[in-house]
Amino acid sequence: MPEQNAPNNAGNLVAEVTSATFRVDVIAQSARQPVLVDFWAPWCEPCKQLTPILEKIVKAAGGKIRLATMNIEKYPEIAGQLGIQSIPAVIAFQKGQPADGFMGALPESQVRSFLERLIGPIGGELEELVEAAEAALAEGDEGRAIKLFADAHALEPSDVKALAGLARSLVAIKDLDGAEKTLADASTIKDNSGALAAAHSALDLARQAEKVGDFAELGRLIAADPRNYQARFDLALALNGAGKRDEAADSLIEIIRLDRAWNDEAARKQLLQFFEVWGHMEPETIAARRKLSVLLFS
């Protein structure tokens, strides 16, 4: 049973080793493929930052290298023999011998460069799956996008782009409950990219679109009263839910033109949320942002 506070194993490419198993799991194994040894201790905060990075890149390498983690508090002998005096320390073994290493919690880019010097370019299977899934979603092939995002999620369960993309794909096919469950499963994952936030916004917009009336009824309300801003606002949500982005943006921009301050600038704020969900470099976003700028700054 893994000890408490030990780094999480990442499949059979990562193993916790002891002084007794070091010769087999590291020395002998390194005769077949390089083995990276991560010397750590439970009290070492930088170790807790570095180990997940090592695991991620080792898995991305697709079997070209293995990772062995060694708790020097429990097993100090090997670290002592190698002259390791501070941690985190990482030593790469090849053909039974130490080949290279580094000390300290390096950023992911430097760790990747270090490993690529040992084993060559690291395969980007995860990145390729996510890229292909995004392309499929952009082309309207939601079924293929869902499969590819799910494959990427299976390869790396904590990858935020895979989870966010899967949620957005489920939103696209109106499986809002499935999207909500996917995002709930990701609630404990740290996201610095904003991908999960954008997926939450897409789900929120879809939920809002479910609650508004149909196009014809909203159109009649607006025709009867062009200053029925709530109807225009609801129409924008409905149009966006139907994939009619340009029309959705125009409906909100018309509210801004008629009464910029309506409902605490709700139209402008909603338009900005559209931009976040659509993507800031999408043609519809660029066109709507240009119209908004002309309106606000002319």
N, C-alpha and C positions, 0 to 999 in steps of 0.2 A: 504493500500500500504506500503511495507517495507520501512523503512527510509533509506536515503542515507548513505552509509558507514557501514550499518549493515551487520553482517555475513549472508552468503547465506543460505537459507533454504535447507535442504536435505530431501525432501519428508515429510511424516507425522510423521516421528520419531524426527523431529526437529521443535521447535516452538519458536518464539520470544514472551516473556511474559512481562507483565506490572505489576505494583502494583495491579491493579484491577483484573487481570486474574491469579495472582500467586496462589491464594487459589485453584482455579479449576485446572489449568494446571500443578501445581506442587504438592501441598499438597494432593488434592483428587486423582490425577493420581498416586501418589507414593504409594497409598494403593493397587494398582493393579500391579504395576511394578516399579522398581527403576527409579528415574528421576534425571538426572545430570543437575545442574544449573551452567551455565557459566556466571559469572559476568564480564562485559567488558565495554569499552568506546571507542568512535571513535578515540581518540587521543592516544590510548594505542597500540604501535607497537607489543609488545609481545603477546597481545590478538589476533592480526591478524595472528600470527604464530600458536597459540594454537587452535583457533576455527576450522580451517579446519581439524586438526588432530582429534579433538573430533568428528566432523561430520563423518569422515571416519570410525572411530572405532565403533561408535554407529550404523552406517549402517551395518558394518560387523557383528555386534552382532545379526542381524536378528530379531529385535523386542524385545529383552530381556531387553532393557533399552531405555529410551527416553532422549533427550537433550533439555533443555530450555535455551535460551540465554536472558540475561537481561542487558540492557544498563543502567549502574548506573548513568550516567550523566543525563538521563531523569527520571529515577526511582530510586532514592537513598534510599528510605525508607527501603526496604527489606535488602539491604546490610548493612545499619546502624543497623538494629535490630539484624543482625547476627554478628555484630562486625567486618565486613570486612573493612580493612583500606587500602589495596593495591590490585591491580589487575595485571594480571588475577588471579581470584580466582574461584575455582570449588568446589561446595558442592553437595554431593550425598544425596538425600532424599529417605528414605524407610519408608513405613507405616506412612507417615505424619510427619516424624521427620528427622532432619539432621543425617546422619549415618557416613559419612566420608568426606574427602575433601583434597585438596592440593592447594598451591599457586605457581604462577610462570608458565612460559611456559616450561613444561617438554617435553623431547623428546618423540616420538611416542611409543617407547618400554616401557617407564615408565608409560605412560598414559594407555597403553594396560594392563600392570600388575595391575595397580590400579583398572581398571574396572573388570578384571578377579577375583580380590579378592571379588568383590561385586556379580557378576553374574555367576562365573565359566568360563570355557573355552569359548572363543569367536569363533563362527563358522567362517570358512574360505571359504565361498561359492565362493567368487571371486577368491581366490587362487586355489581352486579346479577346477573351470572352466578353468582358464588359464593353469593349469598343464595338464588337460585332452586335451585341444586344442593343446598344444605343442606336446603331445604324438601322437595325430592324425596326425599332420603335419609331424612328424618324420616318421610315418608309411606310408605316401603317401596318406592319406585320407583327401585331401584338403577340400572337401565339408563339412565334419564333423568339421574340424578345423575352417573353416569360421563361421559355426553356433555357435560353442562354444565361439570363440573369440567375435562374435557379441553379444552373451548373456552376456558375461563378460563386454563388453563395455556398454551395456544397464544398467547393474547393477551399474557400476561406470564409467561414461563417461570420467573422467580425468585419468583413469588408463593407464599408458604408455605401460605396457606389453600387455594389451588387444589390444590397438590401433596398436602397432608395430606388434604384432602377426597377427592381421587381415590384415595389409598391406602386410606382408610377404606371407600370404596364398593366397592373391589375385595375388601377383607376381608369385607364384607357378603355378597358373592356367592361367597365361598370361593376366590377367585382369590388365594391367599396368595403365590404366586410373583410374580404381577403387582404386588401391593402391595409386596413386598420390593424389586423392581426400581425401582419408582417412588420409594421412600424412599432407595434407594441413589443414584439420580440427584440427589436433593436433599441429599446428604451434605455438600456444600460451601457450602450456603446458610445464612446466619446466621438464626436464628429466635429472636426475643425473646418471641414470643407463646405459645410452648408448644404450638402446633398440631402441629408435626412430632413432638414428644415424645409427644403423645397418640395420634397415628397409630401410632407405634412400639409403644406400649403395647397398642393394639388388635390389632396384628399378633402381638405376643408372646402375648396371651391366646388368640388363635385357634390359634396353633401349639401352645400347651399343651393346648387343648381337643381337638386331634387325637389327642393321646397317651393320653387317659384312656379308661376303659371306657364301655360304654353305660349308660343310666340304670337299666335293670333290674338289671344285675349290681351296680352300685354300691349300689342300693337294698337288694339282698339282703345285701350286706356290712354295711351299716349296721343292718339289721334284726337280723342275727346278733350284732352288737356295736355298740351305740349310741356307744361311745367309740372307734370306728375313725375317728379324725380325718382320716387321709389319704383315706379313702373319701369322707367329707363334703367335704373340700377339693376332691377331683377331681370330685365331683358338682357343686359350685359352678361349676367351670370349664366343665363340660359344659353345664350349664343356661345359663350366660352365652353360650356359643357358639351355643346354640339360640335365643337372644333372650329367654330367660325370666329377666329381671333380678331381679324380686322374689324368685323362688324361689332364685336364685343367692345373693342377699344373705342370705336367711334361713338358708341352709346354713352360711355363714361365721359369721353371728351366733350360731348354735347352738354352733359350736366355741368361740367366745369365751365364751359363757355357761358351757360345761362346763369349759374349761381355757384361760384367756386367754393363758397363757404358752407354749402348745404350739408347738414348732418355732420358737422365737424370735418369737412373736407373728405367725406367718405368716398366720393368718386375718384379723387386723386389717389387716395390710399389704396383703393381697390385696384386701380390701374397699375400701381407699383407692385402689388402682389401678383398681378398677371405677369408682369415682366420677370419677376423672380421665378415663377413656375415655368414660363415659356423658355426662359434662357435669355440672357442679356444681349446675345449676338444673333438671335433669331430675326429673320426679316420683318416679322410682324411687330416685334418689340422695337426694332430700329425705326420703323415707319411711324408707330404710335408715339414713340418718344420724341420724334421730330415734330409731330403735330402738337404734342403737349408743350414743347419748348416754344414753338411759335405762339401758342395761345398765352402762355404764362409770361413771356418776356418781350412780346411785341408791343 
